[in-house]
């Protein structure tokens, strides 16, 4: 019962972050970006970066919701699928964001 509450709380946080990021806000919450000097931040398309992170938060919320379903139905398959998806999306996101200068502004 406690695990289900925790999973719903975490999924809700991811959804809230997803909404904030999708609106182009909350860039100060993105690790790495928030530590850059102002001069370096100017080189990045903050709007594109936050909207991408918003999409990632919604995907993470879905993964955590699968964990909730696994606990609710007492079916470990939901948790395993959610965990594999979570790890796969994280690896994909790291590769996507660190290749091709996708979020650099075209000057």
C-alpha angles and dihedrals in degrees: 000000000000091000091054091052091049092049092050091048092051092046089050091052091051090050091049091049089046091055093047093048093044088058089057093251134115100051088146087070094061109099113231094017093064092054095053119108114253091253091057093044089058089065092063131077097237094187094055091045095051093045090051090050089050090058090049091052091054090051091049090050089054091051092051090046088057087055088052091051090050090055093042095051093032088235116139093198091076091054093047093049091047092049094048090048091047093051093042094050091047093052091045092049092051092050093044096049096045099048130069099012088263096169099040115112117247103241 
